[in-house]
Structure formats: structure tokens, C-alpha cells
Amino acid sequence: MSENQRKSVRTHLMSSVKLTHPDVGTVEVKTKDISDGGIYLLSKTTNLPPVGSQVKVQLIDTPFEAPILDMIIVRLGDNGIGLKFI
């Protein structure tokens, strides 16, 4: 059994997000959780940029216009992607 090596505590967060990358355009996905280090997005699509790609992410179901954040894809999983804050 491997030990959890996460540096930040994850907090469950369900929200709609726009993810944008020049090669795939803009896709709408849902968040699973967030931490000080990054965010995990749920996505069944296989049309995503590879690990190491920089993407833009924006929450879209807030009562105000959320900032657009630059993030790096650090993990592609079966049900989503892990992103790291830049």
C-alpha cells in the first residue's frame, strides 16, 4: 500500500468550469475537488491536451465573473484531469 504524498488538503467542490487550450478549444467540465496546489476536474472526453500542457481555467457558475487562471495539466485519469496552479 502506498502512502499519500499530497502536500495540500483537498476540499470537495462541485462547480462548472471552462477549460481552454488552443488545440482543443473550450470545454465545459465539473470540478471534483480543490486544494492550495491545484484542482481535479471530472471529464469523460478524450480530447484533452497532454500532461505538461498549460491551460486556462475559469469557474462559470459564480454570481460574479471569476478570474481566468493559468494552470498546468499534471495528471490524466480515467475520469478526469489533475491541474496545478501556476
PyMOL Python script that loads the backbone (N, CA, C, O; Angstrom):
from pymol import cmd

cmd.read_pdbstr("""\
ATOM      1  N   MET A   1       0.845  -1.166   0.000  1.00  0.00           N
ATOM      2  CA  MET A   1       0.000   0.000   0.000  1.00  0.00           C
ATOM      3  C   MET A   1       0.896   1.237   0.000  1.00  0.00           C
ATOM      4  O   MET A   1       1.849   1.314   0.775  1.00  0.00           O
ATOM      5  N   SER A   2       0.592   2.209  -0.871  1.00  0.00           N
ATOM      6  CA  SER A   2       1.406   3.421  -0.936  1.00  0.00           C
ATOM      7  C   SER A   2       0.859   4.475   0.021  1.00  0.00           C
ATOM      8  O   SER A   2      -0.337   4.531   0.304  1.00  0.00           O
ATOM      9  N   GLU A   3       1.764   5.295   0.502  1.00  0.00           N
ATOM     10  CA  GLU A   3       1.404   6.358   1.427  1.00  0.00           C
ATOM     11  C   GLU A   3       0.993   7.599   0.639  1.00  0.00           C
ATOM     12  O   GLU A   3       1.597   7.905  -0.390  1.00  0.00           O
ATOM     13  N   ASN A   4      -0.030   8.319   1.111  1.00  0.00           N
ATOM     14  CA  ASN A   4      -0.475   9.546   0.458  1.00  0.00           C
ATOM     15  C   ASN A   4       0.622  10.599   0.583  1.00  0.00           C
ATOM     16  O   ASN A   4       1.033  10.948   1.690  1.00  0.00           O
ATOM     17  N   GLN A   5       1.088  11.100  -0.550  1.00  0.00           N
ATOM     18  CA  GLN A   5       2.186  12.064  -0.544  1.00  0.00           C
ATOM     19  C   GLN A   5       1.725  13.473  -0.889  1.00  0.00           C
ATOM     20  O   GLN A   5       2.547  14.316  -1.246  1.00  0.00           O
ATOM     21  N   ARG A   6       0.437  13.743  -0.789  1.00  0.00           N
ATOM     22  CA  ARG A   6      -0.082  15.068  -1.116  1.00  0.00           C
ATOM     23  C   ARG A   6       0.433  16.102  -0.124  1.00  0.00           C
ATOM     24  O   ARG A   6       0.560  15.836   1.071  1.00  0.00           O
ATOM     25  N   LYS A   7       0.729  17.294  -0.652  1.00  0.00           N
ATOM     26  CA  LYS A   7       1.221  18.384   0.189  1.00  0.00           C
ATOM     27  C   LYS A   7       0.078  19.263   0.683  1.00  0.00           C
ATOM     28  O   LYS A   7       0.242  19.983   1.668  1.00  0.00           O
ATOM     29  N   SER A   8      -1.074  19.220   0.018  1.00  0.00           N
ATOM     30  CA  SER A   8      -2.198  20.081   0.361  1.00  0.00           C
ATOM     31  C   SER A   8      -3.449  19.250   0.616  1.00  0.00           C
ATOM     32  O   SER A   8      -3.669  18.228  -0.034  1.00  0.00           O
ATOM     33  N   VAL A   9      -4.255  19.691   1.551  1.00  0.00           N
ATOM     34  CA  VAL A   9      -5.525  19.030   1.848  1.00  0.00           C
ATOM     35  C   VAL A   9      -6.518  19.368   0.744  1.00  0.00           C
ATOM     36  O   VAL A   9      -6.622  20.523   0.331  1.00  0.00           O
ATOM     37  N   ARG A  10      -7.249  18.360   0.266  1.00  0.00           N
ATOM     38  CA  ARG A  10      -8.254  18.569  -0.779  1.00  0.00           C
ATOM     39  C   ARG A  10      -9.612  18.876  -0.142  1.00  0.00           C
ATOM     40  O   ARG A  10      -9.978  18.297   0.881  1.00  0.00           O
ATOM     41  N   THR A  11     -10.347  19.792  -0.762  1.00  0.00           N
ATOM     42  CA  THR A  11     -11.694  20.147  -0.333  1.00  0.00           C
ATOM     43  C   THR A  11     -12.652  19.840  -1.470  1.00  0.00           C
ATOM     44  O   THR A  11     -12.439  20.267  -2.605  1.00  0.00           O
ATOM     45  N   HIS A  12     -13.713  19.094  -1.161  1.00  0.00           N
ATOM     46  CA  HIS A  12     -14.716  18.751  -2.170  1.00  0.00           C
ATOM     47  C   HIS A  12     -15.354  20.043  -2.698  1.00  0.00           C
ATOM     48  O   HIS A  12     -15.743  20.913  -1.918  1.00  0.00           O
ATOM     49  N   LEU A  13     -15.457  20.159  -4.013  1.00  0.00           N
ATOM     50  CA  LEU A  13     -16.063  21.338  -4.641  1.00  0.00           C
ATOM     51  C   LEU A  13     -16.701  20.909  -5.950  1.00  0.00           C
ATOM     52  O   LEU A  13     -16.020  20.412  -6.847  1.00  0.00           O
ATOM     53  N   MET A  14     -18.006  21.101  -6.058  1.00  0.00           N
ATOM     54  CA  MET A  14     -18.697  20.820  -7.315  1.00  0.00           C
ATOM     55  C   MET A  14     -19.078  22.151  -7.956  1.00  0.00           C
ATOM     56  O   MET A  14     -19.886  22.903  -7.412  1.00  0.00           O
ATOM     57  N   SER A  15     -18.495  22.430  -9.102  1.00  0.00           N
ATOM     58  CA  SER A  15     -18.726  23.685  -9.800  1.00  0.00           C
ATOM     59  C   SER A  15     -18.474  23.463 -11.285  1.00  0.00           C
ATOM     60  O   SER A  15     -17.716  22.569 -11.660  1.00  0.00           O
ATOM     61  N   SER A  16     -19.095  24.262 -12.123  1.00  0.00           N
ATOM     62  CA  SER A  16     -18.837  24.201 -13.565  1.00  0.00           C
ATOM     63  C   SER A  16     -17.629  25.071 -13.891  1.00  0.00           C
ATOM     64  O   SER A  16     -17.439  26.144 -13.319  1.00  0.00           O
ATOM     65  N   VAL A  17     -16.818  24.578 -14.827  1.00  0.00           N
ATOM     66  CA  VAL A  17     -15.567  25.237 -15.185  1.00  0.00           C
ATOM     67  C   VAL A  17     -15.405  25.235 -16.698  1.00  0.00           C
ATOM     68  O   VAL A  17     -15.770  24.271 -17.372  1.00  0.00           O
ATOM     69  N   LYS A  18     -14.854  26.326 -17.224  1.00  0.00           N
ATOM     70  CA  LYS A  18     -14.437  26.385 -18.629  1.00  0.00           C
ATOM     71  C   LYS A  18     -12.943  26.124 -18.661  1.00  0.00           C
ATOM     72  O   LYS A  18     -12.175  26.803 -17.979  1.00  0.00           O
ATOM     73  N   LEU A  19     -12.529  25.142 -19.451  1.00  0.00           N
ATOM     74  CA  LEU A  19     -11.120  24.844 -19.662  1.00  0.00           C
ATOM     75  C   LEU A  19     -10.805  25.174 -21.112  1.00  0.00           C
ATOM     76  O   LEU A  19     -11.498  24.710 -22.017  1.00  0.00           O
ATOM     77  N   THR A  20      -9.769  25.968 -21.341  1.00  0.00           N
ATOM     78  CA  THR A  20      -9.438  26.420 -22.696  1.00  0.00           C
ATOM     79  C   THR A  20      -7.984  26.118 -23.016  1.00  0.00           C
ATOM     80  O   THR A  20      -7.083  26.346 -22.209  1.00  0.00           O
ATOM     81  N   HIS A  21      -7.784  25.592 -24.230  1.00  0.00           N
ATOM     82  CA  HIS A  21      -6.443  25.301 -24.752  1.00  0.00           C
ATOM     83  C   HIS A  21      -6.512  25.476 -26.267  1.00  0.00           C
ATOM     84  O   HIS A  21      -7.508  25.093 -26.880  1.00  0.00           O
ATOM     85  N   PRO A  22      -5.473  26.048 -26.887  1.00  0.00           N
ATOM     86  CA  PRO A  22      -5.517  26.292 -28.337  1.00  0.00           C
ATOM     87  C   PRO A  22      -5.810  25.054 -29.177  1.00  0.00           C
ATOM     88  O   PRO A  22      -6.472  25.166 -30.210  1.00  0.00           O
ATOM     89  N   ASP A  23      -5.339  23.880 -28.768  1.00  0.00           N
ATOM     90  CA  ASP A  23      -5.525  22.669 -29.571  1.00  0.00           C
ATOM     91  C   ASP A  23      -6.913  22.052 -29.451  1.00  0.00           C
ATOM     92  O   ASP A  23      -7.345  21.349 -30.365  1.00  0.00           O
ATOM     93  N   VAL A  24      -7.628  22.296 -28.344  1.00  0.00           N
ATOM     94  CA  VAL A  24      -8.936  21.664 -28.136  1.00  0.00           C
ATOM     95  C   VAL A  24     -10.078  22.673 -28.014  1.00  0.00           C
ATOM     96  O   VAL A  24     -11.243  22.284 -27.940  1.00  0.00           O
ATOM     97  N   GLY A  25      -9.749  23.956 -27.993  1.00  0.00           N
ATOM     98  CA  GLY A  25     -10.785  24.970 -27.831  1.00  0.00           C
ATOM     99  C   GLY A  25     -11.219  25.060 -26.376  1.00  0.00           C
ATOM    100  O   GLY A  25     -10.406  24.917 -25.462  1.00  0.00           O
ATOM    101  N   THR A  26     -12.516  25.298 -26.172  1.00  0.00           N
ATOM    102  CA  THR A  26     -13.059  25.435 -24.819  1.00  0.00           C
ATOM    103  C   THR A  26     -14.019  24.295 -24.546  1.00  0.00           C
ATOM    104  O   THR A  26     -14.902  24.006 -25.354  1.00  0.00           O
ATOM    105  N   VAL A  27     -13.841  23.647 -23.395  1.00  0.00           N
ATOM    106  CA  VAL A  27     -14.741  22.585 -22.968  1.00  0.00           C
ATOM    107  C   VAL A  27     -15.263  22.933 -21.588  1.00  0.00           C
ATOM    108  O   VAL A  27     -14.563  23.549 -20.784  1.00  0.00           O
ATOM    109  N   GLU A  28     -16.504  22.534 -21.316  1.00  0.00           N
ATOM    110  CA  GLU A  28     -17.087  22.741 -20.003  1.00  0.00           C
ATOM    111  C   GLU A  28     -17.020  21.434 -19.232  1.00  0.00           C
ATOM    112  O   GLU A  28     -17.461  20.392 -19.716  1.00  0.00           O
ATOM    113  N   VAL A  29     -16.466  21.497 -18.030  1.00  0.00           N
ATOM    114  CA  VAL A  29     -16.311  20.330 -17.170  1.00  0.00           C
ATOM    115  C   VAL A  29     -16.738  20.704 -15.748  1.00  0.00           C
ATOM    116  O   VAL A  29     -17.035  21.864 -15.464  1.00  0.00           O
ATOM    117  N   LYS A  30     -16.762  19.713 -14.869  1.00  0.00           N
ATOM    118  CA  LYS A  30     -17.118  19.932 -13.460  1.00  0.00           C
ATOM    119  C   LYS A  30     -15.886  19.694 -12.592  1.00  0.00           C
ATOM    120  O   LYS A  30     -15.033  18.867 -12.913  1.00  0.00           O
ATOM    121  N   THR A  31     -15.812  20.427 -11.497  1.00  0.00           N
ATOM    122  CA  THR A  31     -14.750  20.197 -10.537  1.00  0.00           C
ATOM    123  C   THR A  31     -15.130  19.038  -9.627  1.00  0.00           C
ATOM    124  O   THR A  31     -16.310  18.759  -9.416  1.00  0.00           O
ATOM    125  N   LYS A  32     -14.122  18.373  -9.094  1.00  0.00           N
ATOM    126  CA  LYS A  32     -14.325  17.346  -8.076  1.00  0.00           C
ATOM    127  C   LYS A  32     -13.824  17.868  -6.733  1.00  0.00           C
ATOM    128  O   LYS A  32     -14.520  17.800  -5.720  1.00  0.00           O
ATOM    129  N   ASP A  33     -12.598  18.392  -6.753  1.00  0.00           N
ATOM    130  CA  ASP A  33     -12.043  18.948  -5.525  1.00  0.00           C
ATOM    131  C   ASP A  33     -10.986  19.994  -5.856  1.00  0.00           C
ATOM    132  O   ASP A  33     -10.547  20.134  -6.997  1.00  0.00           O
ATOM    133  N   ILE A  34     -10.594  20.723  -4.813  1.00  0.00           N
ATOM    134  CA  ILE A  34      -9.624  21.800  -4.961  1.00  0.00           C
ATOM    135  C   ILE A  34      -8.717  21.784  -3.738  1.00  0.00           C
ATOM    136  O   ILE A  34      -9.120  21.343  -2.662  1.00  0.00           O
ATOM    137  N   SER A  35      -7.489  22.267  -3.911  1.00  0.00           N
ATOM    138  CA  SER A  35      -6.548  22.381  -2.798  1.00  0.00           C
ATOM    139  C   SER A  35      -5.696  23.622  -3.034  1.00  0.00           C
ATOM    140  O   SER A  35      -5.871  24.323  -4.031  1.00  0.00           O
ATOM    141  N   ASP A  36      -4.779  23.888  -2.118  1.00  0.00           N
ATOM    142  CA  ASP A  36      -3.868  25.016  -2.297  1.00  0.00           C
ATOM    143  C   ASP A  36      -2.983  24.828  -3.524  1.00  0.00           C
ATOM    144  O   ASP A  36      -2.499  25.801  -4.102  1.00  0.00           O
ATOM    145  N   GLY A  37      -2.773  23.565  -3.924  1.00  0.00           N
ATOM    146  CA  GLY A  37      -1.867  23.292  -5.032  1.00  0.00           C
ATOM    147  C   GLY A  37      -2.517  23.145  -6.386  1.00  0.00           C
ATOM    148  O   GLY A  37      -1.861  23.330  -7.411  1.00  0.00           O
ATOM    149  N   GLY A  38      -3.825  22.809  -6.411  1.00  0.00           N
ATOM    150  CA  GLY A  38      -4.447  22.592  -7.707  1.00  0.00           C
ATOM    151  C   GLY A  38      -5.897  22.192  -7.608  1.00  0.00           C
ATOM    152  O   GLY A  38      -6.557  22.414  -6.594  1.00  0.00           O
ATOM    153  N   ILE A  39      -6.383  21.594  -8.688  1.00  0.00           N
ATOM    154  CA  ILE A  39      -7.800  21.257  -8.807  1.00  0.00           C
ATOM    155  C   ILE A  39      -7.925  19.972  -9.624  1.00  0.00           C
ATOM    156  O   ILE A  39      -7.109  19.710 -10.508  1.00  0.00           O
ATOM    157  N   TYR A  40      -8.947  19.175  -9.324  1.00  0.00           N
ATOM    158  CA  TYR A  40      -9.229  17.985 -10.127  1.00  0.00           C
ATOM    159  C   TYR A  40     -10.543  18.212 -10.844  1.00  0.00           C
ATOM    160  O   TYR A  40     -11.552  18.541 -10.219  1.00  0.00           O
ATOM    161  N   LEU A  41     -10.531  18.034 -12.161  1.00  0.00           N
ATOM    162  CA  LEU A  41     -11.716  18.238 -12.992  1.00  0.00           C
ATOM    163  C   LEU A  41     -12.208  16.904 -13.517  1.00  0.00           C
ATOM    164  O   LEU A  41     -11.421  16.085 -13.992  1.00  0.00           O
ATOM    165  N   LEU A  42     -13.513  16.689 -13.431  1.00  0.00           N
ATOM    166  CA  LEU A  42     -14.131  15.476 -13.967  1.00  0.00           C
ATOM    167  C   LEU A  42     -14.380  15.662 -15.455  1.00  0.00           C
ATOM    168  O   LEU A  42     -14.963  16.665 -15.867  1.00  0.00           O
ATOM    169  N   SER A  43     -13.947  14.713 -16.255  1.00  0.00           N
ATOM    170  CA  SER A  43     -14.131  14.805 -17.702  1.00  0.00           C
ATOM    171  C   SER A  43     -14.062  13.423 -18.317  1.00  0.00           C
ATOM    172  O   SER A  43     -13.123  12.670 -18.060  1.00  0.00           O
ATOM    173  N   LYS A  44     -15.044  13.088 -19.122  1.00  0.00           N
ATOM    174  CA  LYS A  44     -15.054  11.815 -19.846  1.00  0.00           C
ATOM    175  C   LYS A  44     -14.452  11.964 -21.244  1.00  0.00           C
ATOM    176  O   LYS A  44     -14.182  10.965 -21.910  1.00  0.00           O
ATOM    177  N   THR A  45     -14.242  13.199 -21.690  1.00  0.00           N
ATOM    178  CA  THR A  45     -13.723  13.411 -23.033  1.00  0.00           C
ATOM    179  C   THR A  45     -12.271  12.963 -23.133  1.00  0.00           C
ATOM    180  O   THR A  45     -11.504  13.111 -22.182  1.00  0.00           O
ATOM    181  N   THR A  46     -11.901  12.421 -24.269  1.00  0.00           N
ATOM    182  CA  THR A  46     -10.517  12.027 -24.514  1.00  0.00           C
ATOM    183  C   THR A  46      -9.787  13.097 -25.302  1.00  0.00           C
ATOM    184  O   THR A  46      -8.588  12.979 -25.556  1.00  0.00           O
ATOM    185  N   ASN A  47     -10.508  14.143 -25.691  1.00  0.00           N
ATOM    186  CA  ASN A  47      -9.927  15.229 -26.474  1.00  0.00           C
ATOM    187  C   ASN A  47      -9.375  16.302 -25.526  1.00  0.00           C
ATOM    188  O   ASN A  47      -9.884  17.422 -25.473  1.00  0.00           O
ATOM    189  N   LEU A  48      -8.324  15.937 -24.779  1.00  0.00           N
ATOM    190  CA  LEU A  48      -7.703  16.864 -23.844  1.00  0.00           C
ATOM    191  C   LEU A  48      -6.222  16.979 -24.162  1.00  0.00           C
ATOM    192  O   LEU A  48      -5.628  16.038 -24.690  1.00  0.00           O
ATOM    193  N   PRO A  49      -5.613  18.128 -23.846  1.00  0.00           N
ATOM    194  CA  PRO A  49      -4.182  18.270 -24.075  1.00  0.00           C
ATOM    195  C   PRO A  49      -3.384  17.297 -23.195  1.00  0.00           C
ATOM    196  O   PRO A  49      -3.899  16.823 -22.182  1.00  0.00           O
ATOM    197  N   PRO A  50      -2.151  16.998 -23.567  1.00  0.00           N
ATOM    198  CA  PRO A  50      -1.339  16.052 -22.796  1.00  0.00           C
ATOM    199  C   PRO A  50      -0.819  16.657 -21.489  1.00  0.00           C
ATOM    200  O   PRO A  50      -0.846  17.871 -21.289  1.00  0.00           O
ATOM    201  N   VAL A  51      -0.348  15.776 -20.611  1.00  0.00           N
ATOM    202  CA  VAL A  51       0.295  16.206 -19.363  1.00  0.00           C
ATOM    203  C   VAL A  51       1.414  17.190 -19.704  1.00  0.00           C
ATOM    204  O   VAL A  51       2.156  16.986 -20.665  1.00  0.00           O
ATOM    205  N   GLY A  52       1.529  18.248 -18.919  1.00  0.00           N
ATOM    206  CA  GLY A  52       2.538  19.282 -19.145  1.00  0.00           C
ATOM    207  C   GLY A  52       2.008  20.484 -19.900  1.00  0.00           C
ATOM    208  O   GLY A  52       2.679  21.513 -19.979  1.00  0.00           O
ATOM    209  N   SER A  53       0.798  20.366 -20.462  1.00  0.00           N
ATOM    210  CA  SER A  53       0.209  21.475 -21.211  1.00  0.00           C
ATOM    211  C   SER A  53      -0.308  22.559 -20.267  1.00  0.00           C
ATOM    212  O   SER A  53      -0.821  22.273 -19.185  1.00  0.00           O
ATOM    213  N   GLN A  54      -0.160  23.798 -20.702  1.00  0.00           N
ATOM    214  CA  GLN A  54      -0.719  24.924 -19.954  1.00  0.00           C
ATOM    215  C   GLN A  54      -2.119  25.212 -20.492  1.00  0.00           C
ATOM    216  O   GLN A  54      -2.322  25.285 -21.703  1.00  0.00           O
ATOM    217  N   VAL A  55      -3.075  25.373 -19.590  1.00  0.00           N
ATOM    218  CA  VAL A  55      -4.462  25.648 -19.955  1.00  0.00           C
ATOM    219  C   VAL A  55      -4.964  26.847 -19.159  1.00  0.00           C
ATOM    220  O   VAL A  55      -4.350  27.272 -18.180  1.00  0.00           O
ATOM    221  N   LYS A  56      -6.091  27.377 -19.606  1.00  0.00           N
ATOM    222  CA  LYS A  56      -6.770  28.448 -18.878  1.00  0.00           C
ATOM    223  C   LYS A  56      -8.051  27.866 -18.295  1.00  0.00           C
ATOM    224  O   LYS A  56      -8.761  27.115 -18.965  1.00  0.00           O
ATOM    225  N   VAL A  57      -8.344  28.216 -17.043  1.00  0.00           N
ATOM    226  CA  VAL A  57      -9.491  27.670 -16.327  1.00  0.00           C
ATOM    227  C   VAL A  57     -10.260  28.815 -15.680  1.00  0.00           C
ATOM    228  O   VAL A  57      -9.670  29.730 -15.106  1.00  0.00           O
ATOM    229  N   GLN A  58     -11.613  28.749 -15.783  1.00  0.00           N
ATOM    230  CA  GLN A  58     -12.465  29.769 -15.168  1.00  0.00           C
ATOM    231  C   GLN A  58     -13.736  29.127 -14.629  1.00  0.00           C
ATOM    232  O   GLN A  58     -14.429  28.409 -15.351  1.00  0.00           O
ATOM    233  N   LEU A  59     -14.046  29.386 -13.348  1.00  0.00           N
ATOM    234  CA  LEU A  59     -15.335  28.973 -12.800  1.00  0.00           C
ATOM    235  C   LEU A  59     -16.417  29.740 -13.518  1.00  0.00           C
ATOM    236  O   LEU A  59     -16.265  30.937 -13.762  1.00  0.00           O
ATOM    237  N   ILE A  60     -17.528  29.068 -13.870  1.00  0.00           N
ATOM    238  CA  ILE A  60     -18.560  29.768 -14.650  1.00  0.00           C
ATOM    239  C   ILE A  60     -19.912  29.828 -13.964  1.00  0.00           C
ATOM    240  O   ILE A  60     -20.825  30.466 -14.488  1.00  0.00           O
ATOM    241  N   ASP A  61     -20.078  29.191 -12.813  1.00  0.00           N
ATOM    242  CA  ASP A  61     -21.381  29.260 -12.150  1.00  0.00           C
ATOM    243  C   ASP A  61     -21.290  30.039 -10.837  1.00  0.00           C
ATOM    244  O   ASP A  61     -21.810  29.614  -9.805  1.00  0.00           O
ATOM    245  N   THR A  62     -20.618  31.184 -10.903  1.00  0.00           N
ATOM    246  CA  THR A  62     -20.494  32.065  -9.753  1.00  0.00           C
ATOM    247  C   THR A  62     -21.351  33.314  -9.973  1.00  0.00           C
ATOM    248  O   THR A  62     -21.677  33.643 -11.113  1.00  0.00           O
ATOM    249  N   PRO A  63     -21.718  34.009  -8.896  1.00  0.00           N
ATOM    250  CA  PRO A  63     -22.538  35.219  -9.061  1.00  0.00           C
ATOM    251  C   PRO A  63     -21.746  36.422  -9.585  1.00  0.00           C
ATOM    252  O   PRO A  63     -22.303  37.504  -9.766  1.00  0.00           O
ATOM    253  N   PHE A  64     -20.459  36.230  -9.825  1.00  0.00           N
ATOM    254  CA  PHE A  64     -19.588  37.287 -10.340  1.00  0.00           C
ATOM    255  C   PHE A  64     -18.697  36.669 -11.412  1.00  0.00           C
ATOM    256  O   PHE A  64     -18.612  35.445 -11.514  1.00  0.00           O
ATOM    257  N   GLU A  65     -18.044  37.488 -12.200  1.00  0.00           N
ATOM    258  CA  GLU A  65     -17.139  36.942 -13.217  1.00  0.00           C
ATOM    259  C   GLU A  65     -15.838  36.512 -12.545  1.00  0.00           C
ATOM    260  O   GLU A  65     -15.070  37.347 -12.066  1.00  0.00           O
ATOM    261  N   ALA A  66     -15.603  35.224 -12.515  1.00  0.00           N
ATOM    262  CA  ALA A  66     -14.416  34.673 -11.864  1.00  0.00           C
ATOM    263  C   ALA A  66     -13.175  34.952 -12.709  1.00  0.00           C
ATOM    264  O   ALA A  66     -13.271  35.075 -13.930  1.00  0.00           O
ATOM    265  N   PRO A  67     -12.019  35.051 -12.071  1.00  0.00           N
ATOM    266  CA  PRO A  67     -10.782  35.261 -12.835  1.00  0.00           C
ATOM    267  C   PRO A  67     -10.449  34.043 -13.682  1.00  0.00           C
ATOM    268  O   PRO A  67     -10.858  32.923 -13.375  1.00  0.00           O
ATOM    269  N   ILE A  68      -9.706  34.278 -14.746  1.00  0.00           N
ATOM    270  CA  ILE A  68      -9.202  33.199 -15.600  1.00  0.00           C
ATOM    271  C   ILE A  68      -7.806  32.856 -15.097  1.00  0.00           C
ATOM    272  O   ILE A  68      -6.930  33.719 -15.037  1.00  0.00           O
ATOM    273  N   LEU A  69      -7.602  31.589 -14.734  1.00  0.00           N
ATOM    274  CA  LEU A  69      -6.340  31.149 -14.148  1.00  0.00           C
ATOM    275  C   LEU A  69      -5.543  30.309 -15.128  1.00  0.00           C
ATOM    276  O   LEU A  69      -6.105  29.491 -15.855  1.00  0.00           O
ATOM    277  N   ASP A  70      -4.232  30.512 -15.147  1.00  0.00           N
ATOM    278  CA  ASP A  70      -3.327  29.656 -15.908  1.00  0.00           C
ATOM    279  C   ASP A  70      -2.951  28.476 -15.037  1.00  0.00           C
ATOM    280  O   ASP A  70      -2.564  28.646 -13.881  1.00  0.00           O
ATOM    281  N   MET A  71      -3.068  27.266 -15.597  1.00  0.00           N
ATOM    282  CA  MET A  71      -2.768  26.047 -14.859  1.00  0.00           C
ATOM    283  C   MET A  71      -2.021  25.079 -15.771  1.00  0.00           C
ATOM    284  O   MET A  71      -2.022  25.230 -16.993  1.00  0.00           O
ATOM    285  N   ILE A  72      -1.381  24.079 -15.155  1.00  0.00           N
ATOM    286  CA  ILE A  72      -0.641  23.045 -15.881  1.00  0.00           C
ATOM    287  C   ILE A  72      -1.317  21.700 -15.625  1.00  0.00           C
ATOM    288  O   ILE A  72      -1.644  21.376 -14.483  1.00  0.00           O
ATOM    289  N   ILE A  73      -1.526  20.919 -16.682  1.00  0.00           N
ATOM    290  CA  ILE A  73      -2.061  19.562 -16.527  1.00  0.00           C
ATOM    291  C   ILE A  73      -0.944  18.671 -15.976  1.00  0.00           C
ATOM    292  O   ILE A  73       0.116  18.539 -16.587  1.00  0.00           O
ATOM    293  N   VAL A  74      -1.202  18.061 -14.809  1.00  0.00           N
ATOM    294  CA  VAL A  74      -0.188  17.206 -14.185  1.00  0.00           C
ATOM    295  C   VAL A  74      -0.588  15.733 -14.170  1.00  0.00           C
ATOM    296  O   VAL A  74       0.245  14.863 -13.916  1.00  0.00           O
ATOM    297  N   ARG A  75      -1.876  15.453 -14.445  1.00  0.00           N
ATOM    298  CA  ARG A  75      -2.310  14.056 -14.433  1.00  0.00           C
ATOM    299  C   ARG A  75      -3.543  13.894 -15.295  1.00  0.00           C
ATOM    300  O   ARG A  75      -4.462  14.710 -15.235  1.00  0.00           O
ATOM    301  N   LEU A  76      -3.565  12.835 -16.102  1.00  0.00           N
ATOM    302  CA  LEU A  76      -4.753  12.442 -16.857  1.00  0.00           C
ATOM    303  C   LEU A  76      -5.223  11.116 -16.276  1.00  0.00           C
ATOM    304  O   LEU A  76      -4.484  10.132 -16.285  1.00  0.00           O
ATOM    305  N   GLY A  77      -6.458  11.090 -15.768  1.00  0.00           N
ATOM    306  CA  GLY A  77      -7.010   9.872 -15.189  1.00  0.00           C
ATOM    307  C   GLY A  77      -8.149   9.339 -16.034  1.00  0.00           C
ATOM    308  O   GLY A  77      -8.489   9.915 -17.067  1.00  0.00           O
ATOM    309  N   ASP A  78      -8.737   8.242 -15.596  1.00  0.00           N
ATOM    310  CA  ASP A  78      -9.853   7.637 -16.321  1.00  0.00           C
ATOM    311  C   ASP A  78     -11.099   8.508 -16.294  1.00  0.00           C
ATOM    312  O   ASP A  78     -11.899   8.480 -17.230  1.00  0.00           O
ATOM    313  N   ASN A  79     -11.267   9.284 -15.223  1.00  0.00           N
ATOM    314  CA  ASN A  79     -12.492  10.078 -15.106  1.00  0.00           C
ATOM    315  C   ASN A  79     -12.230  11.575 -15.017  1.00  0.00           C
ATOM    316  O   ASN A  79     -13.145  12.340 -14.712  1.00  0.00           O
ATOM    317  N   GLY A  80     -10.991  12.010 -15.279  1.00  0.00           N
ATOM    318  CA  GLY A  80     -10.729  13.438 -15.219  1.00  0.00           C
ATOM    319  C   GLY A  80      -9.260  13.779 -15.318  1.00  0.00           C
ATOM    320  O   GLY A  80      -8.426  12.954 -15.691  1.00  0.00           O
ATOM    321  N   ILE A  81      -8.961  15.047 -14.966  1.00  0.00           N
ATOM    322  CA  ILE A  81      -7.588  15.547 -15.058  1.00  0.00           C
ATOM    323  C   ILE A  81      -7.209  16.321 -13.810  1.00  0.00           C
ATOM    324  O   ILE A  81      -8.038  16.999 -13.203  1.00  0.00           O
ATOM    325  N   GLY A  82      -5.950  16.209 -13.440  1.00  0.00           N
ATOM    326  CA  GLY A  82      -5.415  16.973 -12.325  1.00  0.00           C
ATOM    327  C   GLY A  82      -4.627  18.165 -12.858  1.00  0.00           C
ATOM    328  O   GLY A  82      -3.787  18.030 -13.748  1.00  0.00           O
ATOM    329  N   LEU A  83      -4.917  19.333 -12.293  1.00  0.00           N
ATOM    330  CA  LEU A  83      -4.252  20.564 -12.712  1.00  0.00           C
ATOM    331  C   LEU A  83      -3.530  21.187 -11.537  1.00  0.00           C
ATOM    332  O   LEU A  83      -3.970  21.069 -10.393  1.00  0.00           O
ATOM    333  N   LYS A  84      -2.412  21.855 -11.822  1.00  0.00           N
ATOM    334  CA  LYS A  84      -1.631  22.544 -10.801  1.00  0.00           C
ATOM    335  C   LYS A  84      -1.691  24.030 -11.074  1.00  0.00           C
ATOM    336  O   LYS A  84      -1.558  24.461 -12.220  1.00  0.00           O
ATOM    337  N   PHE A  85      -1.893  24.825 -10.016  1.00  0.00           N
ATOM    338  CA  PHE A  85      -1.853  26.279 -10.144  1.00  0.00           C
ATOM    339  C   PHE A  85      -0.444  26.712 -10.523  1.00  0.00           C
ATOM    340  O   PHE A  85       0.539  26.161 -10.028  1.00  0.00           O
ATOM    341  N   ILE A  86      -0.356  27.701 -11.403  1.00  0.00           N
ATOM    342  CA  ILE A  86       0.962  28.263 -11.778  1.00  0.00           C
ATOM    343  C   ILE A  86       1.221  29.456 -10.889  1.00  0.00           C
ATOM    344  O   ILE A  86       2.263  30.100 -11.008  1.00  0.00           O
TER     345      ILE A  86
END
""", "prot")
cmd.dss("prot")
cmd.show_as("cartoon", "prot")
cmd.util.cbc("prot")
cmd.orient("prot")
